[in-house]
Amino acid sequence: MEDFSQRKLLSALSHGAIFFSSTIVSIGIPIAILLISDDPIVKDNARESLNFHINLYIYGIIFGLLVIVGIGIFLLMGLGLISIIMPIIAIVKILSDRDVSYRYPYIFRFV
């Protein structure tokens, strides 16, 4: 892929998909980018974004169940902050260096 602006756009779109919706759309956009792109950097970014979204859903379910204990509400608030801050950091890193895929720290990689 020679078009670096398209690489930046698709990579940023896959990480920023969480800002469009917190439903299935946030997972659907990285899946679509993963399927239509031929660029390995874009595919890595889409895969990493998909893993981050899946981790957020899993942690949200676990922390939601912990609300019964009483500590879950604070964990959910922290998760909400992380779901906003980490994609912004990923987008900034991608836009500053187009040849490196961003890796989220402390997540499980399923895809």
N, C-alpha and C positions, 0 to 999 in steps of 0.2 A: 504494500500500500504506500503510495508516494504522497498522498494527500494528508499532510500532518494536521491540518485544521479539522478534517473529518475524524482523524484519530482522537484528537482532543475532545471534539464534540461528543462522539459516541462514548468515550470513556467517562466524561463528566456526566453525561446523561444517565449512564448505568449507575453511577454512585449517587446522583441526585434524584433518582426515581422515588426515593422514600419521601421526598417533599411534595410529590404530586398527589399521593394518596397513601394511607396506611393499610389499604386492603390489598387485594391480589394484584393490583396495578403495579405496586412497588416491586413485586417479584416478576411480573410479566414483562416489564421493559428490559431488565437484564437478560431474561431468557430469550427474548426476541433478538436482542443485540448479539447474544452468544450464537444464535443460529444463523443470522444473516451476514455476520462479519467474517472476513478472511484474515484479518490482521491479528497476529498472535498477542500483541499488547492489548488490543481492544478486548479480545477474548479473555485474557487474564483478568482485566479490570472488571468485566461483566461477571466472570466466575467469582471473583472476590466479593463483589457487591451482592451477588446472590447468596453467598455464604453468610455475609453480614446480616442480610435481611432474615434469613432462616434462623440465625442465632437470636436475633431480636425477638422473633415470634416465640421461640422456645423459652427464652428467659422471661418473656412477658407472661406466658402461661404459668411457669413455675412461681414467679413473683406474685402473680394474681392469686395463686393458691395459698401463698404465705401471708396474704392479707388477713386470713383467719387468725393467724398467730399474732399479728400486730406489727411485725417488722416489714411486711410486704409493701406497705404504702410508701415507705422511704426508698425501698429498692425500686419500685415502679417509677418514682420521681427521678431517681438517678438514671434509670434506664431511658427515661424520656429525654433527659439531658444528653446522654450518650448518643441517642438516635438522631439528635440534631447536630451535635458538635463533630462527631467522627466523619460523617459524610462531607461536611464543609472542609475539614482538614484534607480529606481525600481529594476533593475537587481542586483545592488550592495546589496540592502537590502535583496532581496530574497536569494542571495548566502551566505549572512552572517547569516541569520536565516531562516532555512528551514521550520519551523513550523508555520510561520505567513504569511498570505497573505498581499500583499502590497495594500494600498488604496491611489489613487491619490487625492490630495487636490483640492477643488474648481471645481469639475466636476459634471455634472448631470448623474445619474445612470439610464439608460434606460433598461438595461438587468439585 
